[in-house]
Amino acid sequence: MINNRCNKCLWWDNQHISVTLIPKIDGKPIPGFCRKKRPNVIGYKDHHLGAQPIMDGNEFCGEHKEDI
């Protein structure tokens, strides 16, 4: 079994206050941000906003770096 899951990664962030704003999705019980990847740019009205990729803590990633 592959243990490279987001919730064990150095880049995983589920402590930031904005995690509470992530909508709840069935089958994705542990939301958080991947800080390894650069933010995506989202256009909103006349502004450009940066948003980190949202992941579930149980997802697999090939760029996993074990948290120490």
HELIX and SHEET records of a PDB file:
HELIX    1   1 CYS A    6  LYS A    8  5                                   3    
HELIX    2   2 ILE A   17  LEU A   21  5                                   5    
SHEET    1   A 3 TRP A  12  ASP A  13  0                                        
SHEET    2   A 3 PRO A  31  CYS A  34 -1                                        
SHEET    3   A 3 ILE A  54  ASP A  56 -1                                        
SHEET    1   B 2 ASN A  40  TYR A  44  0                                        
SHEET    2   B 2 HIS A  47  ALA A  51 -1                                        
END                                                                             
